[in-house]
Amino acid sequence: MDLESLRREYLRGGLNSADLEADPFAQFEKWMQQAIDLQFTDPTAMTVATVNAEGQPSQRIVLLKHVDEKGFVFYTNYGSRKARDLDANPRISLHFPWHEIERQVKICGVAERVPTAESVKYFLSRPRESQLAAYASKQSSVISSRSLLLGQFEAMKQKFQAGEIPLPDFWGGYRVTPAEIEFWQGGASRLHDRFRYTRSAEGWQIDRLAP
């Protein structure tokens, strides 16, 4: 398998400081809306990187469910590996790879659990099957077979066959408060454009980074 020869040029256009919003959240929402309008598959999919107490990094893909000036929100099982990592070390990195338009966004910051009311509101908006799956799966634990998982799912169907399904006490959201946000646009000859927003007491500082 010849991986060394696999390459392509990035020719969709550059990114200049004049193109940037002064606020990184406004810039992010601008790029996210463009990804949605272009009908990308899972435009809200992001890689979440955490580090455990021993310093071992771990990554997985989750979906962004909310963004505003306070941060970026995703939901998970509080017993999952990512949640256990965040209990030990709340520092986190998010990464959005929009390959179709040769863009990336990287976010570094700190995660904290959202208020229960926010988790309840989102949980109740999920399809009923997704609500049941949250109860059926003890995320990141070892299971002997898929049939066991499906059995748990059927058991939850029976348990909650009537009425509203309540928020599990082991499930909820995290809000990532960013310290820095980087916007990357592919460029010809590997001369990519990178701009980093860094939070300071005076607001957001914008710097161009070498590719």
C-alpha positions in Angstrom: 0.0 0.0 0.0 1.7 3.2 -1.2 0.5 5.9 1.1 3.5 8.3 0.5 2.3 9.1 -3.1 -1.3 9.9 -2.0 -1.6 13.7 -2.1 -3.7 16.5 -3.6 -3.6 20.3 -3.9 -5.8 22.5 -1.9 -7.2 25.0 -4.4 -10.6 26.2 -3.1 -9.3 29.6 -2.0 -7.5 31.3 0.8 -8.4 33.0 4.0 -7.4 36.6 4.8 -7.6 38.5 8.0 -10.1 40.8 6.3 -12.4 37.8 5.9 -12.6 37.1 9.6 -15.2 38.1 12.1 -13.9 39.9 15.2 -15.7 37.3 17.4 -14.7 33.7 16.9 -18.2 32.4 17.7 -19.5 34.5 14.9 -16.8 33.1 12.6 -17.6 29.6 13.6 -21.3 30.0 13.1 -20.6 31.5 9.6 -18.5 28.4 8.6 -20.9 26.0 10.3 -23.9 27.4 8.4 -22.0 27.1 5.1 -21.3 23.5 5.9 -25.0 22.9 6.6 -26.1 24.8 3.5 -23.8 22.6 1.4 -25.5 19.5 2.9 -22.4 17.8 4.2 -22.9 14.5 5.9 -22.8 15.2 9.6 -21.6 18.8 9.5 -21.8 18.9 13.3 -19.5 15.9 13.8 -16.4 16.7 15.8 -13.5 14.8 17.2 -13.3 15.2 21.0 -9.9 14.7 22.5 -9.4 14.1 26.3 -6.5 13.0 28.5 -6.9 10.7 31.5 -5.1 11.0 34.9 -2.2 9.0 33.5 -1.7 11.4 30.6 -3.1 9.0 27.9 -4.9 10.9 25.2 -8.1 9.5 23.7 -10.3 10.6 20.8 -13.8 9.9 19.6 -16.4 11.6 17.4 -19.5 13.1 18.8 -22.1 15.6 17.5 -22.1 19.3 18.5 -25.6 20.1 19.8 -25.4 23.8 20.7 -23.1 26.7 20.4 -23.3 30.3 21.7 -21.0 32.8 23.3 -20.7 30.6 26.4 -19.2 27.7 24.5 -19.8 24.4 22.6 -22.2 21.7 24.0 -22.3 18.0 23.5 -24.0 15.2 25.4 -22.8 11.8 26.7 -23.0 9.1 29.4 -21.3 10.4 32.5 -19.8 7.0 33.0 -18.1 6.9 29.6 -14.4 7.0 29.1 -14.5 10.7 27.9 -16.5 11.7 31.0 -14.1 9.8 33.3 -11.2 11.6 31.6 -12.9 14.9 32.1 -13.4 14.2 35.8 -9.7 13.8 36.2 -8.7 16.5 33.7 -11.3 19.0 32.3 -9.0 20.2 29.5 -10.3 19.2 26.2 -9.9 19.8 22.4 -12.5 19.7 19.7 -11.9 19.4 16.0 -14.2 19.9 13.0 -12.8 18.4 9.7 -14.7 19.8 6.8 -12.7 18.2 4.0 -15.1 19.0 1.2 -14.3 22.7 1.5 -10.7 22.2 2.8 -11.4 23.7 6.2 -10.8 22.7 9.8 -11.6 24.3 13.1 -9.7 23.4 16.3 -10.9 24.4 19.7 -9.0 24.1 23.0 -10.5 24.8 26.4 -12.1 23.4 29.5 -15.3 21.3 29.8 -17.8 21.4 32.6 -21.2 19.8 33.0 -24.2 21.8 31.9 -27.0 22.5 34.4 -29.5 19.5 34.7 -32.3 21.6 33.2 -30.4 22.0 30.0 -29.8 18.2 29.8 -33.4 17.5 30.5 -34.5 19.9 27.7 -32.2 18.2 25.2 -32.9 14.7 26.3 -36.7 15.1 25.9 -36.1 16.4 22.4 -34.4 13.2 21.3 -36.2 10.4 19.5 -37.7 7.9 21.9 -35.4 5.1 20.6 -32.4 7.3 21.4 -33.7 7.9 24.9 -34.1 4.2 25.4 -30.6 3.5 24.1 -29.2 5.9 26.7 -30.6 3.6 29.4 -29.7 0.4 27.6 -26.0 1.1 27.1 -23.5 1.4 29.9 -21.2 3.4 27.6 -17.5 2.3 27.3 -18.1 -0.8 29.5 -17.1 -4.3 28.2 -20.1 -6.4 27.0 -20.1 -10.0 25.9 -22.3 -9.7 22.8 -24.5 -7.4 20.8 -27.5 -9.7 21.7 -27.0 -8.6 25.3 -27.2 -5.0 24.3 -30.3 -5.6 22.3 -31.8 -7.5 25.2 -31.2 -4.5 27.4 -32.8 -2.2 24.8 -35.9 -4.4 24.7 -36.0 -4.5 28.5 -36.0 -0.7 28.6 -38.8 -0.6 26.0 -40.9 -2.7 28.4 -40.0 -0.6 31.4 -40.9 2.7 29.8 -43.7 1.5 27.5 -46.0 4.1 28.8 -45.4 7.8 29.4 -42.4 10.1 29.2 -38.9 8.7 29.6 -37.0 10.6 32.4 -33.5 11.9 32.1 -31.1 9.3 33.4 -29.0 10.5 36.3 -25.9 9.2 34.6 -26.4 11.2 31.3 -26.1 14.8 30.4 -24.1 17.5 28.7 -20.8 19.3 28.7 -20.1 22.8 27.8 -16.6 23.5 26.4 -15.4 27.1 27.2 -12.7 27.8 24.7 -9.4 29.5 25.5 -8.4 29.4 21.8 -10.1 28.7 18.5 -8.2 28.1 15.2 -9.6 28.4 11.7 -7.7 26.6 9.0 -8.2 26.9 5.2 -6.2 24.8 2.8 -3.9 26.6 0.4 -1.9 25.7 -2.7 1.6 24.3 -2.3 0.8 23.5 1.3 0.8 27.2 2.2 -2.3 26.9 4.2 -4.0 29.8 6.0 -4.3 29.5 9.8 -5.8 32.1 12.2 -5.9 31.6 15.9 -8.2 33.4 18.3 -6.8 33.5 21.8 -8.9 34.7 24.8 -7.4 37.5 26.9 -8.7 39.9 29.5 -9.1 42.5 26.8 -11.1 40.1 24.5 -10.0 38.0 21.6 -6.6 38.3 20.0 -6.2 37.1 16.4 -2.9 35.8 15.1 -1.9 34.3 11.8 0.1 31.1 12.2 2.6 29.5 9.8 1.1 26.5 8.1 
